[in-house]
Amino acid sequence: MTLKEFFKGDRFAMMAGCQLLEIREGYARAAMTVEEHHLNGGNFCQGGAIFTLADLAFAAAVNSHLVLTVSTSSNISFFRSVPLGATIYAEAQELVDHHRMPYAEVRITDEQQRLVAIFTSGGYRKSNVILEGVELEP
């Protein structure tokens, strides 16, 4: 199974409409189109939905080494609201590929490549949990 297929097991991200577009070592790109259920009281995309998209991209990037890696802390800063119907993209880049504690930045942009948010997160690699039978690409 590919890592993209593995992440289809992220039921919350899949229910939220997040889709992994690309994964390679230390990098991932995901997308989500804002639907009615993503909206907050102001009729813009709720911050938690944007966080979920960023978290999926982070997880794919840091798990690209095929060792189970979980988040230990995350931070997000929002810069632009996102309306209904817009598609947003999360591009994750692993900045530190430490054998135990990786760190990555995720830039969330809209269709015009305007910056919507920046998400940063540290992780913890569970060196005893190898993703058996999983590969980046077939």
PyMOL CGO cylinders between C-alpha atoms (Angstrom):
from pymol import cmd
from pymol.cgo import CYLINDER

trace = [
    CYLINDER, 0.00, 0.00, 0.00, 1.17, 3.54, -0.66, 0.3, 1, 1, 1, 1, 1, 1,
    CYLINDER, 1.17, 3.54, -0.66, 1.46, 6.22, 2.02, 0.3, 1, 1, 1, 1, 1, 1,
    CYLINDER, 1.46, 6.22, 2.02, -1.47, 8.03, 0.35, 0.3, 1, 1, 1, 1, 1, 1,
    CYLINDER, -1.47, 8.03, 0.35, -3.59, 4.91, 0.85, 0.3, 1, 1, 1, 1, 1, 1,
    CYLINDER, -3.59, 4.91, 0.85, -2.37, 4.60, 4.45, 0.3, 1, 1, 1, 1, 1, 1,
    CYLINDER, -2.37, 4.60, 4.45, -3.60, 8.12, 5.19, 0.3, 1, 1, 1, 1, 1, 1,
    CYLINDER, -3.60, 8.12, 5.19, -7.08, 7.29, 3.91, 0.3, 1, 1, 1, 1, 1, 1,
    CYLINDER, -7.08, 7.29, 3.91, -7.26, 5.70, 7.36, 0.3, 1, 1, 1, 1, 1, 1,
    CYLINDER, -7.26, 5.70, 7.36, -7.25, 9.23, 8.83, 0.3, 1, 1, 1, 1, 1, 1,
    CYLINDER, -7.25, 9.23, 8.83, -11.00, 9.15, 9.13, 0.3, 1, 1, 1, 1, 1, 1,
    CYLINDER, -11.00, 9.15, 9.13, -11.39, 12.66, 10.53, 0.3, 1, 1, 1, 1, 1, 1,
    CYLINDER, -11.39, 12.66, 10.53, -9.38, 14.30, 7.73, 0.3, 1, 1, 1, 1, 1, 1,
    CYLINDER, -9.38, 14.30, 7.73, -11.22, 12.24, 5.11, 0.3, 1, 1, 1, 1, 1, 1,
    CYLINDER, -11.22, 12.24, 5.11, -14.61, 13.16, 6.62, 0.3, 1, 1, 1, 1, 1, 1,
    CYLINDER, -14.61, 13.16, 6.62, -13.53, 16.81, 6.49, 0.3, 1, 1, 1, 1, 1, 1,
    CYLINDER, -13.53, 16.81, 6.49, -12.88, 16.50, 2.75, 0.3, 1, 1, 1, 1, 1, 1,
    CYLINDER, -12.88, 16.50, 2.75, -9.09, 16.69, 2.86, 0.3, 1, 1, 1, 1, 1, 1,
    CYLINDER, -9.09, 16.69, 2.86, -7.23, 15.04, 0.00, 0.3, 1, 1, 1, 1, 1, 1,
    CYLINDER, -7.23, 15.04, 0.00, -3.53, 14.23, -0.26, 0.3, 1, 1, 1, 1, 1, 1,
    CYLINDER, -3.53, 14.23, -0.26, -2.22, 15.31, -3.66, 0.3, 1, 1, 1, 1, 1, 1,
    CYLINDER, -2.22, 15.31, -3.66, 1.48, 14.49, -3.36, 0.3, 1, 1, 1, 1, 1, 1,
    CYLINDER, 1.48, 14.49, -3.36, 3.90, 12.89, -0.92, 0.3, 1, 1, 1, 1, 1, 1,
    CYLINDER, 3.90, 12.89, -0.92, 7.64, 12.54, -1.27, 0.3, 1, 1, 1, 1, 1, 1,
    CYLINDER, 7.64, 12.54, -1.27, 10.39, 12.31, 1.31, 0.3, 1, 1, 1, 1, 1, 1,
    CYLINDER, 10.39, 12.31, 1.31, 10.01, 15.21, 3.74, 0.3, 1, 1, 1, 1, 1, 1,
    CYLINDER, 10.01, 15.21, 3.74, 7.26, 16.87, 1.70, 0.3, 1, 1, 1, 1, 1, 1,
    CYLINDER, 7.26, 16.87, 1.70, 3.49, 16.63, 1.20, 0.3, 1, 1, 1, 1, 1, 1,
    CYLINDER, 3.49, 16.63, 1.20, 0.74, 18.65, -0.46, 0.3, 1, 1, 1, 1, 1, 1,
    CYLINDER, 0.74, 18.65, -0.46, -2.97, 18.40, 0.36, 0.3, 1, 1, 1, 1, 1, 1,
    CYLINDER, -2.97, 18.40, 0.36, -6.16, 20.23, -0.65, 0.3, 1, 1, 1, 1, 1, 1,
    CYLINDER, -6.16, 20.23, -0.65, -9.66, 20.88, 0.64, 0.3, 1, 1, 1, 1, 1, 1,
    CYLINDER, -9.66, 20.88, 0.64, -12.64, 22.66, -0.94, 0.3, 1, 1, 1, 1, 1, 1,
    CYLINDER, -12.64, 22.66, -0.94, -14.62, 24.70, 1.58, 0.3, 1, 1, 1, 1, 1, 1,
    CYLINDER, -14.62, 24.70, 1.58, -18.17, 23.38, 1.90, 0.3, 1, 1, 1, 1, 1, 1,
    CYLINDER, -18.17, 23.38, 1.90, -21.15, 24.37, 4.08, 0.3, 1, 1, 1, 1, 1, 1,
    CYLINDER, -21.15, 24.37, 4.08, -20.07, 22.14, 6.98, 0.3, 1, 1, 1, 1, 1, 1,
    CYLINDER, -20.07, 22.14, 6.98, -16.68, 23.93, 7.13, 0.3, 1, 1, 1, 1, 1, 1,
    CYLINDER, -16.68, 23.93, 7.13, -18.22, 27.36, 7.78, 0.3, 1, 1, 1, 1, 1, 1,
    CYLINDER, -18.22, 27.36, 7.78, -18.11, 29.26, 11.06, 0.3, 1, 1, 1, 1, 1, 1,
    CYLINDER, -18.11, 29.26, 11.06, -20.72, 31.78, 12.28, 0.3, 1, 1, 1, 1, 1, 1,
    CYLINDER, -20.72, 31.78, 12.28, -19.21, 34.48, 10.06, 0.3, 1, 1, 1, 1, 1, 1,
    CYLINDER, -19.21, 34.48, 10.06, -19.74, 32.29, 6.97, 0.3, 1, 1, 1, 1, 1, 1,
    CYLINDER, -19.74, 32.29, 6.97, -16.02, 31.72, 6.39, 0.3, 1, 1, 1, 1, 1, 1,
    CYLINDER, -16.02, 31.72, 6.39, -14.00, 28.54, 6.77, 0.3, 1, 1, 1, 1, 1, 1,
    CYLINDER, -14.00, 28.54, 6.77, -13.65, 27.61, 10.42, 0.3, 1, 1, 1, 1, 1, 1,
    CYLINDER, -13.65, 27.61, 10.42, -10.06, 27.61, 11.71, 0.3, 1, 1, 1, 1, 1, 1,
    CYLINDER, -10.06, 27.61, 11.71, -10.27, 24.00, 12.87, 0.3, 1, 1, 1, 1, 1, 1,
    CYLINDER, -10.27, 24.00, 12.87, -10.98, 22.86, 9.32, 0.3, 1, 1, 1, 1, 1, 1,
    CYLINDER, -10.98, 22.86, 9.32, -7.87, 24.69, 8.08, 0.3, 1, 1, 1, 1, 1, 1,
    CYLINDER, -7.87, 24.69, 8.08, -5.89, 23.18, 10.98, 0.3, 1, 1, 1, 1, 1, 1,
    CYLINDER, -5.89, 23.18, 10.98, -7.09, 19.69, 10.00, 0.3, 1, 1, 1, 1, 1, 1,
    CYLINDER, -7.09, 19.69, 10.00, -5.87, 20.17, 6.42, 0.3, 1, 1, 1, 1, 1, 1,
    CYLINDER, -5.87, 20.17, 6.42, -2.49, 21.42, 7.65, 0.3, 1, 1, 1, 1, 1, 1,
    CYLINDER, -2.49, 21.42, 7.65, -2.17, 18.59, 10.16, 0.3, 1, 1, 1, 1, 1, 1,
    CYLINDER, -2.17, 18.59, 10.16, -2.77, 15.99, 7.44, 0.3, 1, 1, 1, 1, 1, 1,
    CYLINDER, -2.77, 15.99, 7.44, -0.06, 17.51, 5.24, 0.3, 1, 1, 1, 1, 1, 1,
    CYLINDER, -0.06, 17.51, 5.24, 2.31, 17.64, 8.23, 0.3, 1, 1, 1, 1, 1, 1,
    CYLINDER, 2.31, 17.64, 8.23, 1.61, 13.99, 9.06, 0.3, 1, 1, 1, 1, 1, 1,
    CYLINDER, 1.61, 13.99, 9.06, 2.22, 12.86, 5.49, 0.3, 1, 1, 1, 1, 1, 1,
    CYLINDER, 2.22, 12.86, 5.49, 5.51, 14.77, 5.24, 0.3, 1, 1, 1, 1, 1, 1,
    CYLINDER, 5.51, 14.77, 5.24, 7.01, 13.53, 8.51, 0.3, 1, 1, 1, 1, 1, 1,
    CYLINDER, 7.01, 13.53, 8.51, 5.75, 9.97, 8.02, 0.3, 1, 1, 1, 1, 1, 1,
    CYLINDER, 5.75, 9.97, 8.02, 7.34, 9.84, 4.56, 0.3, 1, 1, 1, 1, 1, 1,
    CYLINDER, 7.34, 9.84, 4.56, 10.32, 8.08, 6.17, 0.3, 1, 1, 1, 1, 1, 1,
    CYLINDER, 10.32, 8.08, 6.17, 7.95, 5.19, 6.93, 0.3, 1, 1, 1, 1, 1, 1,
    CYLINDER, 7.95, 5.19, 6.93, 8.46, 5.36, 10.69, 0.3, 1, 1, 1, 1, 1, 1,
    CYLINDER, 8.46, 5.36, 10.69, 5.27, 6.21, 12.61, 0.3, 1, 1, 1, 1, 1, 1,
    CYLINDER, 5.27, 6.21, 12.61, 5.54, 9.86, 13.64, 0.3, 1, 1, 1, 1, 1, 1,
    CYLINDER, 5.54, 9.86, 13.64, 3.01, 11.74, 15.75, 0.3, 1, 1, 1, 1, 1, 1,
    CYLINDER, 3.01, 11.74, 15.75, 2.66, 15.43, 16.52, 0.3, 1, 1, 1, 1, 1, 1,
    CYLINDER, 2.66, 15.43, 16.52, 3.89, 16.71, 19.87, 0.3, 1, 1, 1, 1, 1, 1,
    CYLINDER, 3.89, 16.71, 19.87, 2.98, 20.37, 19.49, 0.3, 1, 1, 1, 1, 1, 1,
    CYLINDER, 2.98, 20.37, 19.49, 1.46, 22.55, 16.78, 0.3, 1, 1, 1, 1, 1, 1,
    CYLINDER, 1.46, 22.55, 16.78, 0.95, 26.24, 16.18, 0.3, 1, 1, 1, 1, 1, 1,
    CYLINDER, 0.95, 26.24, 16.18, -1.10, 28.00, 13.53, 0.3, 1, 1, 1, 1, 1, 1,
    CYLINDER, -1.10, 28.00, 13.53, -1.38, 31.65, 12.54, 0.3, 1, 1, 1, 1, 1, 1,
    CYLINDER, -1.38, 31.65, 12.54, -4.23, 32.80, 10.29, 0.3, 1, 1, 1, 1, 1, 1,
    CYLINDER, -4.23, 32.80, 10.29, -3.84, 35.67, 7.80, 0.3, 1, 1, 1, 1, 1, 1,
    CYLINDER, -3.84, 35.67, 7.80, -6.83, 35.52, 5.44, 0.3, 1, 1, 1, 1, 1, 1,
    CYLINDER, -6.83, 35.52, 5.44, -10.40, 34.24, 5.59, 0.3, 1, 1, 1, 1, 1, 1,
    CYLINDER, -10.40, 34.24, 5.59, -11.58, 31.61, 3.12, 0.3, 1, 1, 1, 1, 1, 1,
    CYLINDER, -11.58, 31.61, 3.12, -15.10, 31.72, 1.63, 0.3, 1, 1, 1, 1, 1, 1,
    CYLINDER, -15.10, 31.72, 1.63, -17.48, 28.92, 0.72, 0.3, 1, 1, 1, 1, 1, 1,
    CYLINDER, -17.48, 28.92, 0.72, -16.46, 27.15, -2.49, 0.3, 1, 1, 1, 1, 1, 1,
    CYLINDER, -16.46, 27.15, -2.49, -12.79, 28.10, -2.36, 0.3, 1, 1, 1, 1, 1, 1,
    CYLINDER, -12.79, 28.10, -2.36, -10.12, 25.41, -2.53, 0.3, 1, 1, 1, 1, 1, 1,
    CYLINDER, -10.12, 25.41, -2.53, -7.17, 25.73, -0.19, 0.3, 1, 1, 1, 1, 1, 1,
    CYLINDER, -7.17, 25.73, -0.19, -3.84, 23.94, -0.35, 0.3, 1, 1, 1, 1, 1, 1,
    CYLINDER, -3.84, 23.94, -0.35, -1.47, 22.87, 2.40, 0.3, 1, 1, 1, 1, 1, 1,
    CYLINDER, -1.47, 22.87, 2.40, 2.18, 22.42, 1.46, 0.3, 1, 1, 1, 1, 1, 1,
    CYLINDER, 2.18, 22.42, 1.46, 4.27, 20.77, 4.17, 0.3, 1, 1, 1, 1, 1, 1,
    CYLINDER, 4.27, 20.77, 4.17, 8.05, 20.84, 4.21, 0.3, 1, 1, 1, 1, 1, 1,
    CYLINDER, 8.05, 20.84, 4.21, 10.05, 19.00, 6.83, 0.3, 1, 1, 1, 1, 1, 1,
    CYLINDER, 10.05, 19.00, 6.83, 12.63, 21.51, 8.10, 0.3, 1, 1, 1, 1, 1, 1,
    CYLINDER, 12.63, 21.51, 8.10, 14.36, 19.20, 10.58, 0.3, 1, 1, 1, 1, 1, 1,
    CYLINDER, 14.36, 19.20, 10.58, 14.65, 15.50, 9.80, 0.3, 1, 1, 1, 1, 1, 1,
    CYLINDER, 14.65, 15.50, 9.80, 15.80, 14.40, 13.25, 0.3, 1, 1, 1, 1, 1, 1,
    CYLINDER, 15.80, 14.40, 13.25, 15.70, 10.67, 13.96, 0.3, 1, 1, 1, 1, 1, 1,
    CYLINDER, 15.70, 10.67, 13.96, 13.41, 11.26, 16.97, 0.3, 1, 1, 1, 1, 1, 1,
    CYLINDER, 13.41, 11.26, 16.97, 12.01, 14.80, 16.79, 0.3, 1, 1, 1, 1, 1, 1,
    CYLINDER, 12.01, 14.80, 16.79, 11.29, 16.18, 13.30, 0.3, 1, 1, 1, 1, 1, 1,
    CYLINDER, 11.29, 16.18, 13.30, 9.92, 19.67, 12.73, 0.3, 1, 1, 1, 1, 1, 1,
    CYLINDER, 9.92, 19.67, 12.73, 7.90, 20.92, 9.77, 0.3, 1, 1, 1, 1, 1, 1,
    CYLINDER, 7.90, 20.92, 9.77, 6.25, 24.03, 8.38, 0.3, 1, 1, 1, 1, 1, 1,
    CYLINDER, 6.25, 24.03, 8.38, 2.99, 23.96, 6.45, 0.3, 1, 1, 1, 1, 1, 1,
    CYLINDER, 2.99, 23.96, 6.45, 1.96, 26.91, 4.30, 0.3, 1, 1, 1, 1, 1, 1,
    CYLINDER, 1.96, 26.91, 4.30, -1.75, 27.08, 3.55, 0.3, 1, 1, 1, 1, 1, 1,
    CYLINDER, -1.75, 27.08, 3.55, -2.65, 29.06, 0.42, 0.3, 1, 1, 1, 1, 1, 1,
    CYLINDER, -2.65, 29.06, 0.42, -5.76, 29.78, -1.60, 0.3, 1, 1, 1, 1, 1, 1,
    CYLINDER, -5.76, 29.78, -1.60, -6.35, 29.31, -5.33, 0.3, 1, 1, 1, 1, 1, 1,
    CYLINDER, -6.35, 29.31, -5.33, -4.56, 32.59, -6.09, 0.3, 1, 1, 1, 1, 1, 1,
    CYLINDER, -4.56, 32.59, -6.09, -1.55, 31.39, -4.05, 0.3, 1, 1, 1, 1, 1, 1,
    CYLINDER, -1.55, 31.39, -4.05, -2.24, 33.98, -1.34, 0.3, 1, 1, 1, 1, 1, 1,
    CYLINDER, -2.24, 33.98, -1.34, -1.10, 32.98, 2.11, 0.3, 1, 1, 1, 1, 1, 1,
    CYLINDER, -1.10, 32.98, 2.11, -4.04, 31.90, 4.31, 0.3, 1, 1, 1, 1, 1, 1,
    CYLINDER, -4.04, 31.90, 4.31, -2.13, 30.49, 7.30, 0.3, 1, 1, 1, 1, 1, 1,
    CYLINDER, -2.13, 30.49, 7.30, 1.17, 29.08, 8.50, 0.3, 1, 1, 1, 1, 1, 1,
    CYLINDER, 1.17, 29.08, 8.50, 1.21, 25.93, 10.63, 0.3, 1, 1, 1, 1, 1, 1,
    CYLINDER, 1.21, 25.93, 10.63, 4.32, 24.64, 12.39, 0.3, 1, 1, 1, 1, 1, 1,
    CYLINDER, 4.32, 24.64, 12.39, 4.60, 21.39, 14.26, 0.3, 1, 1, 1, 1, 1, 1,
    CYLINDER, 4.60, 21.39, 14.26, 7.10, 19.20, 16.01, 0.3, 1, 1, 1, 1, 1, 1,
    CYLINDER, 7.10, 19.20, 16.01, 6.79, 15.47, 16.02, 0.3, 1, 1, 1, 1, 1, 1,
    CYLINDER, 6.79, 15.47, 16.02, 8.02, 12.34, 17.73, 0.3, 1, 1, 1, 1, 1, 1,
    CYLINDER, 8.02, 12.34, 17.73, 9.20, 9.33, 15.75, 0.3, 1, 1, 1, 1, 1, 1,
    CYLINDER, 9.20, 9.33, 15.75, 8.23, 6.04, 17.35, 0.3, 1, 1, 1, 1, 1, 1,
    CYLINDER, 8.23, 6.04, 17.35, 11.33, 4.22, 16.15, 0.3, 1, 1, 1, 1, 1, 1,
    CYLINDER, 11.33, 4.22, 16.15, 9.86, 0.87, 17.13, 0.3, 1, 1, 1, 1, 1, 1,
    CYLINDER, 9.86, 0.87, 17.13, 6.79, 1.33, 14.85, 0.3, 1, 1, 1, 1, 1, 1,
    CYLINDER, 6.79, 1.33, 14.85, 7.79, 0.86, 11.22, 0.3, 1, 1, 1, 1, 1, 1,
    CYLINDER, 7.79, 0.86, 11.22, 4.98, 1.26, 8.68, 0.3, 1, 1, 1, 1, 1, 1,
    CYLINDER, 4.98, 1.26, 8.68, 5.22, -2.33, 7.41, 0.3, 1, 1, 1, 1, 1, 1,
    CYLINDER, 5.22, -2.33, 7.41, 4.05, -2.89, 3.85, 0.3, 1, 1, 1, 1, 1, 1,
    CYLINDER, 4.05, -2.89, 3.85, 3.77, 0.86, 3.16, 0.3, 1, 1, 1, 1, 1, 1,
    CYLINDER, 3.77, 0.86, 3.16, 5.75, 2.64, 0.43, 0.3, 1, 1, 1, 1, 1, 1,
    CYLINDER, 5.75, 2.64, 0.43, 5.86, 6.21, -0.83, 0.3, 1, 1, 1, 1, 1, 1,
    CYLINDER, 5.86, 6.21, -0.83, 4.84, 5.34, -4.40, 0.3, 1, 1, 1, 1, 1, 1,
    CYLINDER, 4.84, 5.34, -4.40, 4.35, 2.01, -6.14, 0.3, 1, 1, 1, 1, 1, 1,
]
cmd.load_cgo(trace, "trace")
